[in-house]
Amino acid sequence: MKTSSSTAADTKTTGNHAPAPLSEKRQKRAGEILAAARQVFIEKGFQKAAVSEIAHRAGIAEGLIFRYFPTKRDLLHEVLSEMYEPLIRDVEEGFSRLQGLRARLRFIIWRHVRVYAETPGLARLVLHEVRTGPDYAGSGLHALQVRYTQFAQLALMDAVKDGELAAGVDTEAARAMLYGGLEHLMWPVLFGNQSVNVDAVTESYTNLMLHGLQATTPETGVEARLSRLESLFAAAERGKTA
């Protein structure tokens, strides 16, 4: 009886662990499919990418892909999620670690410019095909984009609360300006194969966002009157010594 119980226990244990190698195999296969899809999407774009070519590069039958990813759109979502998730973690960590508007904004801009410099193919795919699609709004990829860009607006909102920015600043418009401006600035990098100096772009764009286009900030109210009094006082002192 003892032997029978032991055998039954062994069989149960073996049964419990039997699916583990299959799960690891499926994970490995899914990774191979995603790697192949990433290459094809970057080279051909989403619309022109053929599932048959993805399968060929992954070394599997075309039909097998749909056992892992129901549609080509689902496959694209997973490829881009692999880009977004670590990016979101990076920005969230930097946002939590840094204090003050300039430090936070500079980090967010620096990390975003690196996306264009280091993964231009995926950035081109997002801007040129994904975000222009009719089903983008409300999609999972749109939700990832919102999560990613929210930290810029949070930094601006904190700055308003702390008095670094004026109370009437439209933080949503400022967030849109930040990312929209960078997209246009990086267009030659994505579609003209130009190189980019990440640190130089970061510094100049941070200054532009914080200080605008004017050479100096115009004085108003009490500051203007104090400045005027100081000028008059200095002129009077010069008159005494003349």
C-alpha positions as MATLAB code, in Angstrom:
seq = 'MKTSSSTAADTKTTGNHAPAPLSEKRQKRAGEILAAARQVFIEKGFQKAAVSEIAHRAGIAEGLIFRYFPTKRDLLHEVLSEMYEPLIRDVEEGFSRLQGLRARLRFIIWRHVRVYAETPGLARLVLHEVRTGPDYAGSGLHALQVRYTQFAQLALMDAVKDGELAAGVDTEAARAMLYGGLEHLMWPVLFGNQSVNVDAVTESYTNLMLHGLQATTPETGVEARLSRLESLFAAAERGKTA';
ca = [
       0.000    0.000    0.000;
       2.798    2.325    0.865;
       4.414    1.643   -2.470;
       1.157    2.333   -4.300;
       0.677    5.614   -2.439;
       4.213    6.633   -3.243;
       3.697    5.838   -6.908;
       0.459    7.808   -7.001;
       2.154   10.780   -5.378;
       4.991   10.612   -7.877;
       2.520   10.520  -10.754;
       0.656   13.530   -9.374;
       3.871   15.468   -8.907;
       4.978   14.651  -12.417;
       1.586   15.707  -13.725;
       1.770   19.026  -11.874;
       5.156   19.851  -13.362;
       4.546   18.511  -16.856;
       3.091   21.767  -18.270;
       6.095   23.840  -17.101;
       8.435   22.916  -19.994;
       5.568   23.544  -22.451;
       4.971   26.987  -20.935;
       8.647   27.846  -21.230;
       8.609   26.606  -24.805;
       5.594   28.761  -25.614;
       7.253   31.793  -24.039;
      10.374   31.192  -26.091;
       8.310   30.780  -29.253;
       6.342   33.960  -28.543;
       9.609   35.831  -28.072;
      10.893   34.566  -31.412;
       7.687   35.657  -33.133;
       7.881   39.123  -31.552;
      11.525   39.534  -32.565;
      10.708   38.603  -36.162;
       7.638   40.854  -36.191;
       9.646   43.773  -34.860;
      12.130   43.445  -37.732;
       9.440   43.162  -40.399;
       7.347   46.041  -39.002;
      10.397   48.320  -38.918;
      11.444   47.381  -42.452;
       8.033   47.262  -44.139;
       5.689   49.223  -41.896;
       2.523   47.772  -40.426;
       0.315   47.882  -43.510;
       2.847   46.248  -45.833;
       4.105   43.701  -43.308;
       3.009   40.169  -44.209;
       2.332   37.600  -41.510;
       3.817   34.997  -43.849;
       7.146   36.838  -43.829;
       7.081   37.136  -40.043;
       6.467   33.394  -39.828;
       9.291   32.697  -42.279;
      11.769   34.722  -40.239;
      10.610   33.044  -37.032;
      11.017   29.646  -38.694;
       7.426   28.520  -38.131;
       4.234   27.929  -40.089;
       2.103   31.013  -40.664;
      -0.929   29.521  -38.937;
       1.029   28.973  -35.735;
       1.387   32.720  -35.214;
      -2.359   33.071  -34.744;
      -2.268   30.589  -31.873;
      -0.189   33.174  -30.009;
      -1.542   36.435  -31.438;
      -5.116   36.452  -32.828;
      -4.499   39.293  -35.304;
      -1.641   41.226  -36.855;
      -2.803   44.259  -34.853;
      -2.435   42.256  -31.617;
       1.073   41.342  -32.695;
       1.899   45.007  -33.295;
       0.503   45.906  -29.875;
       2.822   43.411  -28.186;
       5.849   44.613  -30.154;
       5.219   48.230  -29.165;
       4.357   47.288  -25.577;
       7.880   45.896  -25.304;
       9.098   49.392  -26.203;
       6.653   51.355  -24.051;
       6.735   49.447  -20.762;
      10.459   49.923  -19.924;
      10.220   53.486  -21.227;
       7.340   54.247  -18.872;
       9.246   52.709  -15.959;
      12.303   54.853  -16.756;
      10.316   58.090  -16.880;
       8.344   57.235  -13.753;
      11.558   56.522  -11.834;
      13.166   59.767  -12.995;
      10.045   61.771  -12.196;
       9.922   60.345   -8.652;
      13.638   60.823   -8.044;
      13.994   64.400   -9.312;
      12.575   67.590   -7.823;
      11.847   70.932   -9.453;
      10.441   71.725  -12.872;
      13.709   72.165  -14.747;
      15.244   68.902  -13.534;
      12.100   66.913  -14.257;
      11.394   68.523  -17.610;
      14.984   68.118  -18.742;
      14.946   64.413  -17.870;
      11.621   63.824  -19.646;
      12.862   65.602  -22.786;
      16.220   63.789  -22.674;
      14.530   60.388  -22.384;
      12.122   61.178  -25.204;
      14.833   62.352  -27.599;
      16.678   59.096  -26.912;
      13.671   57.190  -28.281;
      14.161   58.881  -31.659;
      17.927   58.422  -31.560;
      18.009   54.794  -30.381;
      14.838   53.243  -31.848;
      13.967   55.365  -34.900;
      12.256   52.463  -36.656;
       9.732   51.929  -33.871;
       9.242   55.670  -33.370;
       8.570   56.038  -37.095;
       6.056   53.194  -36.918;
       4.180   54.818  -34.028;
       4.042   58.294  -35.581;
       3.497   57.393  -39.210;
       1.090   54.457  -38.991;
      -0.183   53.661  -35.507;
      -1.275   57.098  -34.311;
      -2.785   58.027  -37.667;
      -5.000   54.932  -37.740;
      -8.783   55.268  -37.314;
      -8.831   52.819  -34.398;
      -6.011   54.436  -32.416;
      -8.135   56.560  -30.060;
      -9.163   54.460  -27.088;
      -6.897   51.568  -28.072;
      -4.386   49.823  -25.840;
      -1.546   51.617  -27.613;
      -3.236   54.961  -26.985;
      -3.472   54.065  -23.292;
       0.271   53.348  -23.244;
       0.984   56.716  -24.875;
      -1.161   58.486  -22.274;
       0.668   56.708  -19.445;
       4.004   57.662  -20.966;
       3.272   61.366  -21.531;
       1.379   61.988  -18.285;
       4.577   62.683  -16.350;
       5.271   65.875  -18.290;
       1.875   67.242  -17.327;
       2.307   66.098  -13.717;
       5.633   67.966  -13.572;
       3.945   71.099  -14.915;
       1.021   70.777  -12.496;
       3.398   70.380   -9.546;
       5.273   73.485  -10.721;
       2.038   75.488  -10.774;
       1.181   74.252   -7.289;
       4.671   75.111   -5.988;
       4.653   78.572   -7.571;
       7.320   77.852  -10.202;
       4.757   78.538  -12.928;
       1.891   81.011  -13.050;
      -1.461   79.758  -11.800;
      -3.118   80.230  -15.185;
      -0.734   78.036  -17.185;
      -2.546   75.526  -19.401;
      -0.580   72.405  -18.486;
      -2.336   70.230  -21.074;
      -1.435   72.648  -23.875;
       2.146   72.829  -22.586;
       2.383   69.025  -22.566;
       1.091   68.892  -26.150;
       3.589   71.576  -27.202;
       6.453   69.656  -25.627;
       5.814   66.383  -27.436;
       4.406   67.883  -30.628;
       7.380   70.184  -31.026;
       9.857   67.378  -30.466;
       8.111   65.212  -33.052;
       8.544   67.906  -35.699;
      12.105   68.604  -34.589;
      13.014   64.909  -34.875;
      11.333   64.388  -38.255;
      14.662   64.607  -40.174;
      16.083   61.981  -37.814;
      13.206   59.591  -38.501;
      12.766   60.163  -42.219;
      16.014   61.790  -43.333;
      18.523   59.579  -41.521;
      20.090   62.583  -39.805;
      22.009   62.106  -36.576;
      21.062   63.887  -33.371;
      23.059   65.184  -30.417;
      20.750   64.098  -27.605;
      22.270   66.289  -24.887;
      22.419   69.409  -27.066;
      18.802   69.038  -28.201;
      17.718   68.373  -24.626;
      19.382   71.507  -23.277;
      18.137   73.854  -25.998;
      14.598   72.461  -25.947;
      14.391   72.621  -22.156;
      15.422   76.280  -22.279;
      12.865   76.950  -25.004;
      10.072   75.345  -22.995;
      10.981   77.194  -19.805;
      11.969   80.621  -21.128;
      10.132   80.918  -24.436;
      11.304   83.047  -27.341;
      11.992   86.399  -25.682;
      15.547   87.334  -24.829;
      14.475   88.549  -21.381;
      11.310   88.202  -19.376;
       9.400   91.495  -19.446;
       8.930   93.105  -16.034;
       5.435   93.950  -14.907;
       3.691   95.303  -11.825;
       5.799   95.834   -8.698;
       8.983   94.517  -10.348;
       8.688   97.078  -13.151;
       8.184   99.956  -10.702;
      11.115   98.848   -8.550;
      13.323   98.585  -11.609;
      12.263  102.077  -12.685;
      13.023  103.511   -9.238;
      16.437  101.866   -9.234;
      17.198  103.400  -12.630;
      16.120  106.859  -11.447;
      18.167  106.521   -8.272;
      21.237  105.474  -10.242;
      20.779  108.418  -12.608;
      20.476  110.813   -9.662;
      23.657  109.449   -8.118;
      25.506  109.892  -11.391;
      24.245  113.497  -11.516;
      25.658  114.210   -8.069;
      29.104  113.010   -9.032;
      29.150  114.792  -12.393;
];
